[in-house]
Amino acid sequence: MSRNDSYTTKSDDIPVWIKHQNLDFRSNAEMLSWVTDDKVNFTLSDKVYEAMVDCLENEINAIIVATIRVEGGSQIDVMIRKDNFQKIFSSYVERLLDAEKYERLAVIKQQVQKYNLEIT
C-alpha cells in the first residue's frame, strides 16, 4: 500500500492529512485566545507548512490539515490546495522572518530548491 492510500477522505474527496488535528474549543473567547497564542508559537502554521511539504512529496493537490470546532457553534476545516502553496510558503517565511525564527528558516531553505518554491 502506498502512503497515499493511507489518507482518509471526507465526502468531497479531499484527503484528510495523516497528522490531522481536531482543535476543539469551549467558546469563541477560548478560540480567540488560542489564535492569538498561535501567532506567537506557530503551532498551526507549522502544521500547515508540514502538510504542504507532505503534499508536494506525495503529489497530493489538496488536503485537510485540521478541523476547528467551537462547542455549540461552528466547525471549519483548514484545507490547503496546491495552487496556494507558493502563497502559503511566502506568508510562512515572512512570519518566520518577523518573529526572527532563523533556525526554522535555515531548515526550510533547503526545501525551497527541492520543490521550486520562491521566497518572495
HELIX and SHEET records of a PDB file:
HELIX    1   1 ARG A    3  SER A    6  5                                   4    
HELIX    2   2 ASN A   28  ASN A   41  1                                  14    
HELIX    3   3 THR A   43  ASN A   58  1                                  16    
HELIX    4   4 LYS A   82  ASN A   84  5                                   3    
HELIX    5   5 PHE A   85  ASP A   98  1                                  14    
HELIX    6   6 TYR A  102  LYS A  114  1                                  13    
SHEET    1   A 4 THR A   8  THR A   9  0                                        
SHEET    2   A 4 PRO A  15  PHE A  25 -1                                        
SHEET    3   A 4 ALA A  62  VAL A  70  1                                        
SHEET    4   A 4 GLN A  75  ARG A  81 -1                                        
END                                                                             
